[in-house]
């Protein structure tokens, strides 16, 4: 140890170089640590964004499936030979209004991409049209206008089938998004 101290005393510039070297190491650490924290924060934010997207896919999927099942129940009553008696029990306007409200308040803008937003809008639109035609068909039955009922029922079925197609497409988009996330991990 004495030899090392003697050598440093004999070479006066060495201490300055050691200070410079230590300063560079300190500077590198001062740059590296915040950078790593920033990278970690960005990664965490990305994970949270993906988690939120998955929650949104799941929420709309559940709402759309429930809407489809509700409309299917009514369609079953409409196709029954006793539709005049069964339709008033199957048709639940308050349930459909609640679904319409849920679709209206759904945060479409938070979905992860254009295709999923477009698909969600199509689900919302098809459900709205189907609900409207269902209401008109119900009113026609209650007023005894069977010709109008049949016309509204046919249009309702069209929108119901369209809704089912959009729900399937949305489900495929959600599955694709999940797969992309898994593949990127």
Backbone torsions as a table, in degrees:
resi	resn	phi	psi	omega
1	UNK	NA	-40.9	178.4
2	UNK	-61.8	-35.2	-180.0
3	UNK	-64.3	-40.8	179.7
4	UNK	-65.3	-42.8	179.2
5	UNK	-64.6	-41.2	178.6
6	UNK	-62.8	-40.9	-179.3
7	UNK	-64.1	-42.9	178.0
8	UNK	-63.3	-38.0	179.4
9	UNK	-67.6	-32.1	-179.8
10	UNK	-76.3	-24.8	-179.0
11	UNK	-117.1	90.2	-172.6
12	UNK	-66.4	-27.2	-179.2
13	UNK	-75.5	-17.0	-177.3
14	UNK	-63.8	-39.5	-179.7
15	UNK	-61.5	-40.9	178.4
16	UNK	-64.0	-41.6	178.2
17	UNK	-65.8	-37.7	178.5
18	UNK	-65.6	-39.7	177.2
19	UNK	-64.4	-42.8	179.4
20	UNK	-62.7	-44.6	179.1
21	UNK	-62.2	-44.6	177.9
22	UNK	-62.9	-39.1	178.1
23	UNK	-64.2	-40.2	178.3
24	UNK	-65.5	-40.7	177.6
25	UNK	-63.9	-43.7	177.9
26	UNK	-61.5	-41.2	178.6
27	UNK	-64.9	-42.6	178.7
28	UNK	-61.2	-42.5	178.5
29	UNK	-65.9	-40.3	-179.7
30	UNK	-64.8	-28.6	177.7
31	UNK	-84.8	-42.3	-174.4
32	UNK	-65.7	-46.7	-175.6
33	UNK	-61.9	-49.5	177.3
34	UNK	-63.0	-35.3	177.9
35	UNK	-61.9	-45.4	179.2
36	UNK	-63.3	-39.0	177.6
37	UNK	-64.6	-39.4	178.7
38	UNK	-65.1	-44.8	178.6
39	UNK	-61.1	-42.7	179.3
40	UNK	-64.1	-41.3	179.1
41	UNK	-65.0	-40.6	177.8
42	UNK	-63.9	-42.1	179.0
43	UNK	-63.3	-42.6	179.0
44	UNK	-63.7	-41.9	178.3
45	UNK	-63.7	-39.8	177.4
46	UNK	-63.6	-42.2	177.8
47	UNK	-63.2	-41.0	178.5
48	UNK	-65.2	-39.5	179.0
49	UNK	-64.3	-42.4	178.6
50	UNK	-66.4	-39.6	178.1
51	UNK	-62.8	-41.7	178.2
52	UNK	-63.5	-41.1	178.5
53	UNK	-62.0	-42.3	178.4
54	UNK	-63.5	-40.2	177.6
55	UNK	-63.1	-39.8	179.2
56	UNK	-66.5	-42.4	176.3
57	UNK	-59.0	-47.0	-178.0
58	UNK	-64.1	-41.2	-178.4
59	UNK	-64.6	-48.3	-179.6
60	UNK	-67.5	-37.0	177.1
61	UNK	-59.9	-43.8	179.3
62	UNK	-65.5	-43.2	179.0
63	UNK	-63.2	-44.2	-178.1
64	UNK	-66.3	-39.8	177.6
65	UNK	-64.7	-41.1	177.9
66	UNK	-64.7	-42.5	178.3
67	UNK	-61.7	-45.3	179.3
68	UNK	-61.0	-41.8	179.5
69	UNK	-66.8	-39.9	178.1
70	UNK	-62.0	-44.9	179.6
71	UNK	-68.8	-35.0	178.0
72	UNK	-64.3	-39.0	177.2
73	UNK	-60.5	-42.2	179.2
74	UNK	-68.4	-41.0	179.0
75	UNK	-60.7	-39.1	176.3
76	UNK	-59.8	-42.2	177.9
77	UNK	-67.1	-37.1	-179.3
78	UNK	-66.8	-30.8	-178.2
79	UNK	-88.2	-4.7	179.0
80	UNK	-73.4	147.0	175.2
81	UNK	-61.0	-25.6	179.3
82	UNK	-101.2	38.9	-174.0
83	UNK	-59.5	-30.2	-178.7
84	UNK	-63.9	-37.7	179.3
85	UNK	-83.3	-35.9	-174.0
86	UNK	-81.5	-32.9	-174.9
87	UNK	-59.0	-42.9	179.6
88	UNK	-60.9	-26.2	178.7
89	UNK	-82.8	-34.7	-177.3
90	UNK	-80.6	-33.8	-176.9
91	UNK	-80.4	116.4	-179.4
92	UNK	-120.5	89.2	-175.8
93	UNK	-59.3	-35.1	-178.6
94	UNK	-66.8	-34.5	177.1
95	UNK	-64.9	-43.9	179.9
96	UNK	-68.5	-36.4	176.7
97	UNK	-65.3	-39.3	176.7
98	UNK	-62.8	-41.0	176.8
99	UNK	-65.5	-40.8	178.5
100	UNK	-61.3	-40.2	177.6
101	UNK	-65.1	-42.1	178.9
102	UNK	-63.2	-42.6	177.7
103	UNK	-63.8	-38.6	-179.1
104	UNK	-65.8	-35.4	-177.0
105	UNK	-90.5	-1.4	-179.9
106	UNK	-67.1	131.0	-176.6
107	UNK	-79.4	76.5	-178.6
108	UNK	-54.3	-38.6	-175.3
109	UNK	-64.9	-13.3	-179.6
110	UNK	-92.6	-4.0	176.7
111	UNK	-65.9	154.1	-168.2
112	UNK	-75.0	-18.9	-176.9
113	UNK	-152.8	170.9	-176.8
114	UNK	-59.9	-44.5	-176.8
115	UNK	-62.3	-40.8	-179.4
116	UNK	-70.5	-36.1	176.5
117	UNK	-65.0	-45.6	179.6
118	UNK	-61.2	-43.9	179.9
119	UNK	-63.2	-41.7	178.4
120	UNK	-63.9	-40.2	177.4
121	UNK	-63.4	-38.8	178.8
122	UNK	-67.3	-37.5	175.6
123	UNK	-61.6	-48.1	-179.3
124	UNK	-59.6	-44.9	-178.9
125	UNK	-65.7	-46.6	-179.5
126	UNK	-62.3	-41.4	178.7
127	UNK	-63.4	-42.7	-179.9
128	UNK	-61.2	-46.4	179.5
129	UNK	-65.4	-42.5	179.8
130	UNK	-62.8	-42.7	179.7
131	UNK	-62.7	-41.7	180.0
132	UNK	-63.3	-46.4	-179.5
133	UNK	-67.2	-33.8	176.6
134	UNK	-64.2	-43.2	177.9
135	UNK	-61.4	-42.5	179.1
136	UNK	-66.8	-38.4	177.7
137	UNK	-65.1	-41.8	178.9
138	UNK	-62.7	-44.8	178.4
139	UNK	-61.1	-39.4	179.3
140	UNK	-64.6	-41.2	177.9
141	UNK	-63.3	-45.2	-177.3
142	UNK	-65.7	-28.6	178.5
143	UNK	-90.4	-5.0	177.8
144	UNK	83.6	11.8	-179.7
145	UNK	-91.2	87.2	-175.0
146	UNK	-68.7	-32.3	178.7
147	UNK	-64.0	-44.9	178.0
148	UNK	-66.2	-38.0	178.3
149	UNK	-58.1	-48.7	-178.2
150	UNK	-62.2	-41.4	178.8
151	UNK	-62.5	-48.5	-179.6
152	UNK	-67.0	-36.2	178.7
153	UNK	-62.7	-43.4	-179.9
154	UNK	-63.2	-42.3	178.8
155	UNK	-68.6	-38.5	175.8
156	UNK	-58.2	-46.3	179.6
157	UNK	-60.5	-39.3	177.7
158	UNK	-58.9	-49.3	-178.9
159	UNK	-69.2	-32.9	176.3
160	UNK	-63.5	-46.6	179.0
161	UNK	-63.6	-38.3	176.8
162	UNK	-63.0	-42.6	177.6
163	UNK	-58.6	-45.3	179.8
164	UNK	-60.0	-41.2	178.2
165	UNK	-63.5	-42.7	-179.5
166	UNK	-67.8	-36.7	178.0
167	UNK	-65.5	-41.3	178.0
168	UNK	-62.8	-43.4	179.1
169	UNK	-63.9	-42.3	179.2
170	UNK	-62.9	-40.9	178.1
171	UNK	-62.4	-40.9	177.1
172	UNK	-63.6	-39.7	177.7
173	UNK	-63.9	-41.6	178.9
174	UNK	-63.7	-43.3	178.4
175	UNK	-63.1	-41.1	178.2
176	UNK	-63.7	-39.9	178.5
177	UNK	-64.0	-44.1	178.1
178	UNK	-60.8	-43.0	-179.3
179	UNK	-63.6	-43.1	178.3
180	UNK	-61.1	-39.0	178.5
181	UNK	-65.1	-43.3	179.9
182	UNK	-65.5	-39.5	-179.7
183	UNK	-68.0	-28.7	-178.2
184	UNK	-82.2	-11.9	-179.0
185	UNK	-79.7	NA	NA
